């Protein structure tokens, strides 16, 4: 099955968006960014929520809509 390539394909865009938001916060609010970096596990978790749910949505949607009549 093509699960890993689909995860990479669907998570790539949101991960780049997440990285862009991270850079924006670092440039626009440098003092707040340093505060966020004191707890990197929580900050990383918040940054990865959207890409993970986006990928899961398309994996589940693809699984439910697959053609089983091959």
ZICOR-V155994 format. One record per helix or strand of 3 or more residues. SS is the DSSP state (2 for helix, 1 for strand). FROM is the first residue (numbers start at 1). LEN is the number of residues. Records with the same first field share a line. If there is no record, write none. Layout:
SS->FROM-LEN  FROM-LEN
This chain:
2->3-26  30-35
